[in-house]
Amino acid sequence: MPVATAPQPMFVSHPQYQFPIPAALEDPGVQHWRMVELTLHAPWFLLSVEIVDQNEPDLSITRTLCIAWEYDLTDVLRGLDPARVKGIVCMMPAWQSPTGQWWSREIREVWLYSSSSGKHVVLADTAGEKFDCGLIPEHVDAVEMELLLRVNPKAPGRSRDAARRSRRTARTGKKTT
């Protein structure tokens, strides 16, 4: 059985790349960076989540998180409303590519496989192909498969503004143009 080790840092930066934010726009304890470096050539994730304004439900922004490890991804997903997840992309390292360059896979499902031997994360891309990103324990008994998230694909051709107008029409009975 693989031995669990503390995850290594994936993203680093240097003081000269820190981006100065005006005090009026600054969040306490937050640092902004113009550039980060990948220290490891391992898969990592872009998770896009819609954040809705509590005072104005029709107002929202999409924030994108860079996540280093598949277990960090599962931890974040457990605390999110699945309807707010707009997309997940797994950035695959060059050594896993036939072209020798970084490439991406859009993720539709995130699964957690568990047995007495351990746990591992399994992802399914938009083509339905399942793959993993890390060490897989040798499962010697029954494996429990838990679906953590299924990303609902956005309907093609339907813009975010059209979706908002549709919701507004449903609420008010008035169509806006």
N, CA and C atoms as a LAMMPS dump frame, in Angstrom:
ITEM: TIMESTEP
0
ITEM: NUMBER OF ATOMS
531
ITEM: BOX BOUNDS ff ff ff
-5.0000000000000000e+02 5.0000000000000000e+02
-5.0000000000000000e+02 5.0000000000000000e+02
-5.0000000000000000e+02 5.0000000000000000e+02
ITEM: ATOMS id mol type element x y z
1 1 1 N 0.851 -1.173 0
2 1 2 C 0 0 0
3 1 3 C 0.899 1.239 0
4 2 1 N 0.585 2.241 -0.871
5 2 2 C 1.414 3.446 -0.903
6 2 3 C 1.368 4.187 0.43
7 3 1 N 2.485 4.757 0.784
8 3 2 C 2.58 5.529 2.011
9 3 3 C 2.183 6.967 1.712
10 4 1 N 1.266 7.507 2.498
11 4 2 C 0.827 8.887 2.292
12 4 3 C 1.934 9.832 2.735
13 5 1 N 2.218 10.797 1.901
14 5 2 C 3.199 11.809 2.243
15 5 3 C 2.54 13.175 2.126
16 6 1 N 3.123 14.149 2.763
17 6 2 C 2.586 15.506 2.67
18 6 3 C 2.755 15.991 1.238
19 7 1 N 1.716 16.623 0.683
20 7 2 C 1.839 17.11 -0.684
21 7 3 C 2.932 18.169 -0.794
22 8 1 N 3.603 18.166 -1.917
23 8 2 C 4.645 19.145 -2.196
24 8 3 C 4.006 20.4 -2.785
25 9 1 N 4.654 21.549 -2.645
26 9 2 C 4.092 22.757 -3.251
27 9 3 C 4.134 22.644 -4.774
28 10 1 N 3.064 23.057 -5.408
29 10 2 C 2.978 23.002 -6.864
30 10 3 C 3.254 24.373 -7.469
31 11 1 N 2.755 25.439 -6.819
32 11 2 C 2.867 26.789 -7.353
33 11 3 C 3.747 27.624 -6.425
34 12 1 N 4.709 28.332 -6.989
35 12 2 C 5.546 29.243 -6.215
36 12 3 C 5.638 30.565 -6.97
37 13 1 N 6.007 31.598 -6.246
38 13 2 C 6.26 32.88 -6.883
39 13 3 C 7.375 33.586 -6.12
40 14 1 N 7.74 34.762 -6.591
41 14 2 C 8.821 35.539 -6.007
42 14 3 C 8.329 36.96 -5.766
43 15 1 N 8.907 37.648 -4.779
44 15 2 C 8.424 38.994 -4.433
45 15 3 C 8.323 39.952 -5.619
46 16 1 N 9.229 39.864 -6.575
47 16 2 C 9.176 40.786 -7.706
48 16 3 C 7.952 40.572 -8.597
49 17 1 N 7.248 39.463 -8.415
50 17 2 C 6.043 39.195 -9.218
51 17 3 C 4.757 39.513 -8.477
52 18 1 N 4.877 40.021 -7.256
53 18 2 C 3.667 40.391 -6.522
54 18 3 C 3.045 41.614 -7.19
55 19 1 N 1.734 41.602 -7.309
56 19 2 C 1.005 42.685 -7.968
57 19 3 C 0.435 43.617 -6.907
58 20 1 N 0.762 44.911 -6.982
59 20 2 C 0.245 45.844 -5.97
60 20 3 C -1.233 46.158 -6.214
61 21 1 N -2.024 46.009 -5.184
62 21 2 C -3.463 46.298 -5.247
63 21 3 C -3.714 47.557 -4.426
64 22 1 N -4.505 48.488 -4.962
65 22 2 C -4.841 49.68 -4.169
66 22 3 C -5.511 49.285 -2.856
67 23 1 N -5.188 50.02 -1.807
68 23 2 C -5.69 49.694 -0.464
69 23 3 C -7.21 49.569 -0.429
70 24 1 N -7.925 50.387 -1.18
71 24 2 C -9.394 50.352 -1.174
72 24 3 C -9.944 49.051 -1.759
73 25 1 N -9.16 48.355 -2.575
74 25 2 C -9.616 47.113 -3.213
75 25 3 C -9.025 45.86 -2.575
76 26 1 N -8.16 46.08 -1.609
77 26 2 C -7.421 44.982 -1.009
78 26 3 C -8.288 44.159 -0.051
79 27 1 N -8.16 42.842 -0.129
80 27 2 C -8.756 41.939 0.856
81 27 3 C -7.684 41.635 1.888
82 28 1 N -8.007 41.725 3.177
83 28 2 C -6.999 41.453 4.214
84 28 3 C -6.399 40.058 4.066
85 29 1 N -5.096 40 4.113
86 29 2 C -4.395 38.725 4.068
87 29 3 C -4.217 38.123 2.68
88 30 1 N -4.715 38.794 1.645
89 30 2 C -4.644 38.249 0.294
90 30 3 C -3.478 38.89 -0.455
91 31 1 N -2.753 38.06 -1.196
92 31 2 C -1.672 38.551 -2.043
93 31 3 C -2.035 38.257 -3.488
94 32 1 N -1.633 39.133 -4.37
95 32 2 C -1.916 38.976 -5.797
96 32 3 C -0.595 38.832 -6.545
97 33 1 N -0.593 37.953 -7.549
98 33 2 C 0.642 37.647 -8.255
99 33 3 C 0.434 37.779 -9.753
100 34 1 N 1.446 38.325 -10.415
101 34 2 C 1.444 38.409 -11.873
102 34 3 C 1.936 37.121 -12.498
103 35 1 N 2.697 36.36 -11.741
104 35 2 C 3.304 35.164 -12.29
105 35 3 C 3.525 34.141 -11.186
106 36 1 N 3.244 32.891 -11.508
107 36 2 C 3.602 31.787 -10.616
108 36 3 C 4.34 30.753 -11.448
109 37 1 N 5.107 29.939 -10.769
110 37 2 C 5.883 28.891 -11.419
111 37 3 C 5.362 27.539 -10.955
112 38 1 N 5.309 26.589 -11.861
113 38 2 C 4.978 25.214 -11.496
114 38 3 C 6.27 24.516 -11.099
115 39 1 N 6.315 24.001 -9.891
116 39 2 C 7.534 23.342 -9.425
117 39 3 C 7.535 21.851 -9.717
118 40 1 N 6.374 21.302 -9.966
119 40 2 C 6.248 19.866 -10.245
120 40 3 C 5.536 19.662 -11.574
121 41 1 N 5.928 18.644 -12.268
122 41 2 C 5.245 18.3 -13.509
123 41 3 C 4.276 17.16 -13.223
124 42 1 N 3.176 17.557 -12.583
125 42 2 C 2.104 16.634 -12.212
126 42 3 C 0.788 17.286 -12.593
127 43 1 N -0.282 16.497 -12.762
128 43 2 C -1.579 17.104 -13.092
129 43 3 C -2.015 18.096 -12.013
130 44 1 N -2.704 19.153 -12.457
131 44 2 C -3.295 20.129 -11.549
132 44 3 C -4.601 20.602 -12.175
133 45 1 N -5.37 21.424 -11.461
134 45 2 C -6.75 21.7 -11.857
135 45 3 C -7.09 23.179 -11.896
136 46 1 N -7.99 23.526 -12.81
137 46 2 C -8.648 24.82 -12.855
138 46 3 C -10.113 24.553 -12.545
139 47 1 N -10.604 25.125 -11.463
140 47 2 C -11.996 24.948 -11.049
141 47 3 C -12.692 26.297 -11.152
142 48 1 N -13.704 26.394 -12.002
143 48 2 C -14.461 27.641 -12.178
144 48 3 C -15.791 27.523 -11.446
145 49 1 N -16.032 28.5 -10.563
146 49 2 C -17.211 28.483 -9.696
147 49 3 C -17.924 29.821 -9.802
148 50 1 N -19.244 29.771 -9.945
149 50 2 C -20.041 30.99 -9.969
150 50 3 C -20.286 31.454 -8.534
151 51 1 N -19.979 32.712 -8.272
152 51 2 C -20.208 33.326 -6.971
153 51 3 C -21.339 34.329 -7.148
154 52 1 N -22.435 34.123 -6.416
155 52 2 C -23.62 34.965 -6.552
156 52 3 C -23.634 36.005 -5.443
157 53 1 N -23.951 37.238 -5.812
158 53 2 C -24.078 38.326 -4.846
159 53 3 C -25.284 38.035 -3.951
160 54 1 N -25.093 38.011 -2.635
161 54 2 C -26.184 37.683 -1.71
162 54 3 C -27.294 38.721 -1.725
163 55 1 N -26.942 39.974 -2.021
164 55 2 C -27.949 41.04 -2.042
165 55 3 C -28.639 41.171 -3.393
166 56 1 N -27.986 40.756 -4.456
167 56 2 C -28.527 40.837 -5.81
168 56 3 C -28.371 39.482 -6.488
169 57 1 N -29.338 38.577 -6.343
170 57 2 C -29.184 37.222 -6.877
171 57 3 C -28.936 37.142 -8.386
172 58 1 N -29.302 38.196 -9.137
173 58 2 C -29.041 38.181 -10.577
174 58 3 C -27.601 38.575 -10.914
175 59 1 N -26.837 39.011 -9.915
176 59 2 C -25.454 39.405 -10.136
177 59 3 C -24.52 38.298 -9.658
178 60 1 N -23.604 37.939 -10.525
179 60 2 C -22.634 36.917 -10.153
180 60 3 C -21.349 37.124 -10.951
181 61 1 N -20.299 36.524 -10.451
182 61 2 C -19.033 36.464 -11.171
183 61 3 C -18.559 35.02 -11.131
184 62 1 N -17.681 34.698 -12.04
185 62 2 C -17.074 33.375 -12.021
186 62 3 C -15.631 33.53 -11.56
187 63 1 N -15.301 32.798 -10.511
188 63 2 C -13.928 32.79 -10.003
189 63 3 C -13.306 31.453 -10.381
190 64 1 N -12.038 31.498 -10.72
191 64 2 C -11.333 30.277 -11.101
192 64 3 C -10.187 30.046 -10.133
193 65 1 N -10.155 28.85 -9.57
194 65 2 C -9.12 28.45 -8.621
195 65 3 C -8.12 27.539 -9.316
196 66 1 N -6.838 27.733 -9.04
197 66 2 C -5.795 26.797 -9.458
198 66 3 C -5.567 25.865 -8.274
199 67 1 N -5.766 24.581 -8.492
200 67 2 C -5.699 23.6 -7.405
201 67 3 C -4.624 22.573 -7.738
202 68 1 N -3.712 22.371 -6.795
203 68 2 C -2.545 21.538 -7.054
204 68 3 C -2.816 20.033 -7.056
205 69 1 N -3.635 19.558 -6.158
206 69 2 C -3.742 18.106 -5.96
207 69 3 C -5.182 17.645 -6.056
208 70 1 N -5.377 16.417 -6.501
209 70 2 C -6.73 15.865 -6.664
210 70 3 C -7.477 15.791 -5.332
211 71 1 N -6.779 15.583 -4.223
212 71 2 C -7.467 15.521 -2.925
213 71 3 C -7.885 16.917 -2.454
214 72 1 N -7.104 17.938 -2.834
215 72 2 C -7.54 19.311 -2.556
216 72 3 C -8.798 19.618 -3.369
217 73 1 N -8.844 19.142 -4.608
218 73 2 C -10.041 19.323 -5.443
219 73 3 C -11.259 18.687 -4.779
220 74 1 N -11.115 17.467 -4.284
221 74 2 C -12.264 16.8 -3.66
222 74 3 C -12.711 17.536 -2.403
223 75 1 N -11.756 18.057 -1.631
224 75 2 C -12.114 18.812 -0.423
225 75 3 C -12.912 20.059 -0.776
226 76 1 N -12.484 20.787 -1.803
227 76 2 C -13.193 21.994 -2.222
228 76 3 C -14.589 21.63 -2.748
229 77 1 N -14.676 20.574 -3.543
230 77 2 C -15.97 20.196 -4.132
231 77 3 C -16.993 19.807 -3.072
232 78 1 N -16.559 19.189 -2.015
233 78 2 C -17.495 18.784 -0.957
234 78 3 C -18.2 19.981 -0.327
235 79 1 N -17.562 21.146 -0.33
236 79 2 C -18.15 22.338 0.285
237 79 3 C -18.897 23.237 -0.69
238 80 1 N -19.025 22.82 -1.951
239 80 2 C -19.67 23.659 -2.958
240 80 3 C -21.05 23.162 -3.35
241 81 1 N -21.9 24.093 -3.744
242 81 2 C -23.165 23.756 -4.382
243 81 3 C -22.819 23.304 -5.803
244 82 1 N -23.112 22.055 -6.173
245 82 2 C -22.731 21.555 -7.501
246 82 3 C -23.257 22.41 -8.655
247 83 1 N -24.397 23.068 -8.466
248 83 2 C -24.948 23.911 -9.522
249 83 3 C -24.078 25.132 -9.795
250 84 1 N -23.218 25.49 -8.853
251 84 2 C -22.352 26.662 -9.015
252 84 3 C -21.045 26.34 -9.735
253 85 1 N -20.727 25.05 -9.886
254 85 2 C -19.502 24.659 -10.592
255 85 3 C -19.744 24.808 -12.088
256 86 1 N -18.967 25.694 -12.699
257 86 2 C -19.116 25.973 -14.126
258 86 3 C -18.198 25.118 -14.975
259 87 1 N -17.135 24.612 -14.383
260 87 2 C -16.242 23.764 -15.15
261 87 3 C -15.021 23.359 -14.359
262 88 1 N -14.441 22.242 -14.761
263 88 2 C -13.187 21.751 -14.195
264 88 3 C -12.309 21.345 -15.372
265 89 1 N -11.075 21.794 -15.331
266 89 2 C -10.096 21.408 -16.333
267 89 3 C -8.921 20.783 -15.599
268 90 1 N -8.481 19.646 -16.074
269 90 2 C -7.276 19.012 -15.538
270 90 3 C -6.138 19.331 -16.501
271 91 1 N -5.124 20.005 -15.981
272 91 2 C -3.935 20.322 -16.772
273 91 3 C -2.972 19.139 -16.661
274 92 1 N -2.703 18.542 -17.792
275 92 2 C -1.885 17.337 -17.835
276 92 3 C -0.446 17.698 -18.217
277 93 1 N 0.53 17.126 -17.519
278 93 2 C 1.934 17.472 -17.783
279 93 3 C 2.435 16.932 -19.13
280 94 1 N 3.515 17.55 -19.584
281 94 2 C 4.08 17.206 -20.887
282 94 3 C 4.447 15.726 -20.998
283 95 1 N 4.921 15.132 -19.915
284 95 2 C 5.338 13.734 -19.988
285 95 3 C 4.161 12.785 -20.224
286 96 1 N 2.925 13.271 -20.073
287 96 2 C 1.749 12.448 -20.351
288 96 3 C 1.15 12.762 -21.718
289 97 1 N 1.85 13.549 -22.51
290 97 2 C 1.337 13.985 -23.8
291 97 3 C 2.19 13.441 -24.942
292 98 1 N 1.556 13.039 -26.033
293 98 2 C 2.348 12.582 -27.188
294 98 3 C 3.13 13.722 -27.845
295 99 1 N 2.73 14.983 -27.611
296 99 2 C 3.427 16.121 -28.217
297 99 3 C 4.543 16.658 -27.327
298 100 1 N 4.614 16.212 -26.076
299 100 2 C 5.638 16.704 -25.162
300 100 3 C 5.336 18.08 -24.6
301 101 1 N 4.077 18.512 -24.671
302 101 2 C 3.655 19.811 -24.15
303 101 3 C 2.521 19.62 -23.15
304 102 1 N 2.345 20.599 -22.248
305 102 2 C 1.195 20.584 -21.352
306 102 3 C -0.077 20.575 -22.192
307 103 1 N -1.1 19.896 -21.695
308 103 2 C -2.383 19.862 -22.386
309 103 3 C -3.49 19.783 -21.358
310 104 1 N -4.716 19.967 -21.785
311 104 2 C -5.831 20.009 -20.828
312 104 3 C -6.905 18.992 -21.187
313 105 1 N -7.617 18.57 -20.133
314 105 2 C -8.773 17.681 -20.289
315 105 3 C -9.921 18.291 -19.502
316 106 1 N -11.023 18.532 -20.189
317 106 2 C -12.204 19.056 -19.51
318 106 3 C -12.876 17.907 -18.764
319 107 1 N -13.175 18.135 -17.492
320 107 2 C -13.692 17.083 -16.62
321 107 3 C -15.201 17.2 -16.478
322 108 1 N -15.891 16.072 -16.584
323 108 2 C -17.341 16.016 -16.37
324 108 3 C -17.712 15.369 -15.04
325 109 1 N -16.879 14.43 -14.555
326 109 2 C -17.206 13.739 -13.302
327 109 3 C -15.958 13.583 -12.442
328 110 1 N -16.191 13.682 -11.126
329 110 2 C -15.131 13.437 -10.146
330 110 3 C -15.646 12.352 -9.206
331 111 1 N -14.913 11.265 -9.112
332 111 2 C -15.273 10.111 -8.286
333 111 3 C -14.214 9.895 -7.219
334 112 1 N -14.639 9.368 -6.078
335 112 2 C -13.714 8.941 -5.04
336 112 3 C -13.914 7.439 -4.849
337 113 1 N -12.871 6.653 -5.113
338 113 2 C -12.893 5.21 -4.938
339 113 3 C -12.261 4.908 -3.586
340 114 1 N -12.918 4.085 -2.783
341 114 2 C -12.421 3.761 -1.448
342 114 3 C -12.529 2.269 -1.172
343 115 1 N -11.56 1.759 -0.451
344 115 2 C -11.601 0.391 0.067
345 115 3 C -10.756 0.38 1.342
346 116 1 N -10.656 -0.754 1.967
347 116 2 C -9.832 -0.835 3.174
348 116 3 C -8.359 -0.577 2.863
349 117 1 N -7.972 -0.686 1.592
350 117 2 C -6.586 -0.437 1.185
351 117 3 C -6.274 1.043 1.021
352 118 1 N -7.304 1.878 0.888
353 118 2 C -7.072 3.305 0.707
354 118 3 C -8.086 3.945 -0.215
355 119 1 N -7.788 5.167 -0.628
356 119 2 C -8.677 5.944 -1.495
357 119 3 C -7.889 6.495 -2.668
358 120 1 N -8.599 6.71 -3.771
359 120 2 C -8.006 7.453 -4.875
360 120 3 C -9.109 8.123 -5.681
361 121 1 N -8.717 9.198 -6.371
362 121 2 C -9.648 10.006 -7.146
363 121 3 C -9.614 9.534 -8.595
364 122 1 N -10.794 9.372 -9.168
365 122 2 C -10.933 9.008 -10.576
366 122 3 C -11.73 10.112 -11.249
367 123 1 N -11.25 10.544 -12.406
368 123 2 C -11.902 11.608 -13.163
369 123 3 C -12.433 11.045 -14.466
370 124 1 N -13.514 11.629 -14.968
371 124 2 C -14.033 11.271 -16.293
372 124 3 C -14.07 12.543 -17.116
373 125 1 N -13.472 12.496 -18.302
374 125 2 C -13.454 13.675 -19.151
375 125 3 C -14.729 13.751 -19.991
376 126 1 N -14.822 14.741 -20.857
377 126 2 C -16.051 14.95 -21.639
378 126 3 C -16.317 13.818 -22.615
379 127 1 N -15.297 13.057 -22.972
380 127 2 C -15.485 11.904 -23.854
381 127 3 C -15.909 10.663 -23.068
382 128 1 N -15.974 10.776 -21.729
383 128 2 C -16.353 9.648 -20.892
384 128 3 C -15.186 8.775 -20.481
385 129 1 N -13.97 9.136 -20.885
386 129 2 C -12.794 8.348 -20.529
387 129 3 C -12.404 8.626 -19.084
388 130 1 N -12.267 7.557 -18.294
389 130 2 C -11.872 7.698 -16.895
390 130 3 C -10.359 7.592 -16.774
391 131 1 N -9.801 8.38 -15.856
392 131 2 C -8.369 8.355 -15.605
393 131 3 C -8.113 8.831 -14.183
394 132 1 N -6.895 8.61 -13.698
395 132 2 C -6.526 9.047 -12.354
396 132 3 C -5.278 9.909 -12.451
397 133 1 N -4.948 10.573 -11.349
398 133 2 C -3.812 11.501 -11.333
399 133 3 C -2.733 11.136 -10.338
400 134 1 N -2.929 10.12 -9.557
401 134 2 C -1.964 9.881 -8.496
402 134 3 C -1.708 8.421 -8.241
403 135 1 N -1.182 8.165 -7.055
404 135 2 C -0.919 6.801 -6.635
405 135 3 C -2.231 6.091 -6.345
406 136 1 N -2.35 4.89 -6.841
407 136 2 C -3.569 4.111 -6.646
408 136 3 C -3.256 2.968 -5.693
409 137 1 N -4.02 2.879 -4.596
410 137 2 C -3.779 1.745 -3.693
411 137 3 C -4.191 0.443 -4.377
412 138 1 N -3.549 -0.625 -3.998
413 138 2 C -3.932 -1.923 -4.541
414 138 3 C -5.178 -2.387 -3.79
415 139 1 N -6.324 -2.196 -4.43
416 139 2 C -7.589 -2.578 -3.795
417 139 3 C -7.708 -4.101 -3.817
418 140 1 N -7.784 -4.697 -2.631
419 140 2 C -7.864 -6.155 -2.534
420 140 3 C -9.256 -6.623 -2.136
421 141 1 N -10.141 -5.688 -1.809
422 141 2 C -11.513 -6.055 -1.477
423 141 3 C -12.46 -5.112 -2.21
424 142 1 N -13.714 -5.139 -1.837
425 142 2 C -14.724 -4.337 -2.532
426 142 3 C -14.365 -2.849 -2.523
427 143 1 N -14.612 -2.203 -3.649
428 143 2 C -14.329 -0.779 -3.798
429 143 3 C -15.644 -0.023 -3.816
430 144 1 N -15.759 0.964 -2.924
431 144 2 C -16.933 1.841 -2.903
432 144 3 C -16.631 3.02 -3.819
433 145 1 N -17.564 3.307 -4.742
434 145 2 C -17.377 4.394 -5.695
435 145 3 C -18.381 5.494 -5.378
436 146 1 N -17.868 6.68 -4.998
437 146 2 C -18.718 7.809 -4.643
438 146 3 C -18.572 8.907 -5.694
439 147 1 N -19.674 9.273 -6.331
440 147 2 C -19.666 10.375 -7.28
441 147 3 C -19.701 11.674 -6.492
442 148 1 N -18.618 12.462 -6.564
443 148 2 C -18.548 13.727 -5.837
444 148 3 C -19.185 14.864 -6.628
445 149 1 N -19.047 14.819 -7.948
446 149 2 C -19.596 15.901 -8.767
447 149 3 C -19.751 15.454 -10.204
448 150 1 N -20.847 15.845 -10.791
449 150 2 C -21.048 15.726 -12.236
450 150 3 C -21.301 17.137 -12.733
451 151 1 N -20.419 17.635 -13.586
452 151 2 C -20.563 18.979 -14.14
453 151 3 C -21.595 18.908 -15.245
454 152 1 N -22.624 19.748 -15.129
455 152 2 C -23.629 19.802 -16.176
456 152 3 C -23.127 20.7 -17.289
457 153 1 N -22.998 20.141 -18.495
458 153 2 C -22.481 20.967 -19.59
459 153 3 C -23.456 22.083 -19.936
460 154 1 N -22.901 23.227 -20.283
461 154 2 C -23.696 24.384 -20.677
462 154 3 C -24.306 24.112 -22.041
463 155 1 N -25.579 24.456 -22.182
464 155 2 C -26.248 24.262 -23.46
465 155 3 C -25.553 25.106 -24.521
466 156 1 N -25.226 24.528 -25.692
467 156 2 C -24.537 25.302 -26.72
468 156 3 C -25.425 26.421 -27.25
469 157 1 N -24.795 27.548 -27.525
470 157 2 C -25.524 28.661 -28.121
471 157 3 C -26.329 29.497 -27.15
472 158 1 N -26.341 29.139 -25.905
473 158 2 C -27.115 29.909 -24.941
474 158 3 C -26.165 30.716 -24.072
475 159 1 N -26.264 32.007 -24.187
476 159 2 C -25.355 32.869 -23.44
477 159 3 C -25.822 33.024 -22.005
478 160 1 N -24.927 33.515 -21.178
479 160 2 C -25.253 33.774 -19.777
480 160 3 C -26.334 34.848 -19.675
481 161 1 N -26.246 35.884 -20.54
482 161 2 C -27.271 36.93 -20.525
483 161 3 C -28.637 36.365 -20.896
484 162 1 N -28.68 35.459 -21.874
485 162 2 C -29.956 34.848 -22.262
486 162 3 C -30.533 34.048 -21.108
487 163 1 N -29.668 33.349 -20.365
488 163 2 C -30.138 32.58 -19.211
489 163 3 C -30.705 33.511 -18.147
490 164 1 N -30.044 34.656 -17.914
491 164 2 C -30.552 35.622 -16.936
492 164 3 C -31.896 36.186 -17.368
493 165 1 N -32.019 36.538 -18.664
494 165 2 C -33.297 37.073 -19.157
495 165 3 C -34.399 36.039 -18.988
496 166 1 N -34.059 34.782 -19.239
497 166 2 C -35.033 33.71 -19.091
498 166 3 C -35.49 33.581 -17.64
499 167 1 N -34.544 33.66 -16.685
500 167 2 C -34.906 33.584 -15.269
501 167 3 C -35.756 34.784 -14.876
502 168 1 N -35.368 35.974 -15.377
503 168 2 C -36.111 37.191 -15.061
504 168 3 C -37.539 37.087 -15.612
505 169 1 N -37.686 36.578 -16.832
506 169 2 C -39.004 36.407 -17.435
507 169 3 C -39.83 35.432 -16.627
508 170 1 N -39.221 34.352 -16.183
509 170 2 C -39.949 33.354 -15.381
510 170 3 C -40.437 33.958 -14.059
511 171 1 N -39.603 34.853 -13.457
512 171 2 C -39.977 35.463 -12.187
513 171 3 C -41.026 36.548 -12.35
514 172 1 N -40.864 37.377 -13.378
515 172 2 C -41.719 38.555 -13.499
516 172 3 C -42.853 38.394 -14.502
517 173 1 N -42.687 37.429 -15.391
518 173 2 C -43.683 37.28 -16.444
519 173 3 C -43.489 38.283 -17.571
520 174 1 N -42.436 39.108 -17.482
521 174 2 C -42.144 40.115 -18.501
522 174 3 C -40.887 39.737 -19.239
523 175 1 N -40.956 39.83 -20.536
524 175 2 C -39.801 39.537 -21.357
525 175 3 C -38.997 40.811 -21.548
526 176 1 N -37.67 40.718 -21.433
527 176 2 C -36.809 41.874 -21.664
528 176 3 C -36.021 41.66 -22.941
529 177 1 N -35.674 42.732 -23.599
530 177 2 C -34.885 42.589 -24.815
531 177 3 C -33.618 43.377 -24.736
